[in-house]
Amino acid sequence: MCTWALCMQQDSLVYADPKKQERYDRAYMRMASEWSKLSHCTRKQVGALIVKEGMIISDGYNGTPTGFPNDCEDAEGLTHWYVLHAEANAIMKVARSTNNARGATLYLTHSPCKECSKLIMQAGIKRLVYLDAYKDPSGLELLRNGGLMVHKLEDLPSR
């Protein structure tokens, strides 16, 4: 049995008490879900939070790069190729700061694509908690094969 501080220091990931971890996972996911509402995309709104040592160090949502119009889809409803995914935005935001994501947990409303999964691994993120599965599971497979802890929340009641 370890104390909270010792477990956080050893793993940099989870609380010793599974019920407490679940409570925090759900709270952070509700925040990521709320953050997704800032997206201007109409097909899918995705939110992300990066949490390290009990602190939110970055956030993101899917959308166009800075300086582009906020239209994520074309007239036919197809997503523009240059739209950034929520997790990529969150990783880029922490990269511009004095912090880093090494050992952090990523909370993501939708599981990552395979391209973003490579970014997640390279950023040093060690744990992923997601709510909804992306159509292509290869991103999750890559993360699991790369040694990340992957956890799917089954439901997220508003409370």
N, C-alpha and C positions, 0 to 999 in steps of 0.2 A: 504494500500500500504506500502510495506517495502523496505528498501534499500537493496542492495546486501549483505552487511556485516550482517545486521540484519537477513535476510532470511537464509543466510548460517549458522548463529549462531543458529537460531531456529530449522531449519530442518537438517542442515549439509548435505543437499542433492541437492537442486535445486536453480537455479537463479530465481529471481522474474519475470524477463522478459522471457516468454516462447520462444520467438524467439532466445534470447541469449542462453538459455538452449539447444535448438535444435542445434544451431551452435556448441556449445561445445560437445554435445553428438556425433555429426557426426565427429568432429575432433578427439575425443578420439577413436571412433570406427575405423576410418581410421588408427590410430596408432596401435590399437589391430589387425587389419587386416594385417598390415605390419609385426607386430610381429609374426603372425601365419606363415609367410613364413620362419621363422627360424626352424620350425618343420621338422624333418626328416621323419615323417609319410607320407605314400603315399595315404592311403585311405581318410584321412581327416586331414587338417591342421587347428588348432584352436588357437586363440590368446586371451589373457586376459590382462586387465589393471585394477588396483585398484586405484581409485582417491579419495582423502580425502582432504577437505578444499581447493579445487582448485589445489592440487598437486598430481602428480603421485607418489604413494608410493610403488607400486610393479607391476610386469609384469610376464607373464608366457606364455608358449605354451606347447602343448601336446608333450610328448616324454618319453623316458626311464629314469629311475633313474640314478643319477650320478654314473659313473663307469661301466655302462652297455653299450653294443654295441648300436649304434643309430638306429638299425633296429626295427621298431615298429610292423611290420607284419612278420608272418612266411611265409614259401614257398607257402602256399595255399592262402596267402593274408589276413589271419585272424589276428586281432590285438592281440599281446601278452597280457596276463592278467595283467602284471606288468606295463604297460604303464600308465603314469600319465596324467590326464587331465589338460588342461591349467589353469583352475581356481584353481585346487588343487596345482599346482606349484606356482601360484601367492600367494595363501594364505600361503603356507609353507614358501615362501621367506619372506613375511612380518612378519611371526612368528619368523623367525631367526633374525630379525632386532630389533631395539629399538622402532619401531612404532607398531601400531595395526590398524586393519581395522574397528574398531567400528565407525558406522555412515557413512561409505564410500559407494561409488558407484562402482560396478563392471561392466566393459565393456567387453563383451564376444561375439566373432564372432558367436558362436553357443550356444543355450540355454543349461543349465546344465542338467546332468542326476540326478536321485534322490539321489544317494550317494553324489555327489558334492553339491547338494542343501542343504543337512544337514550340510556340512562343511561351506557353505556360511552363513547359519543362525547362526551357532555357532561362526563364526568369527566376528559377529556383523555387517555385511554388511547390509545396509538398502535399497539399491536401485540396481536393475539390469537393464542394457540396453543390449539387444542382437540383433543380425542381423538375423541369420537363426535358424529355429526351429529344435530341436533334435527330433528323431523319436518317443520318448516316452515323452508325455507332463507331466508326473507325477512329475517331478522335478519342473516345473513351478507352478503346482498346489500347491505343498508343500510350495514354497516360498510365493505365494499369501496368502495361508491359514495362514502362519506365520507372515503376516503383512508387507512383503517387497513390495516396489513399483517396479513393473515390467513394462518395456517399450520395445516394439519391434520397431526397426527402419525398415521402410518399404523398403527402398533402400539406397544404398550407392554409389552414383556416385563418381568417382575419383576426380572430380571437374571440 
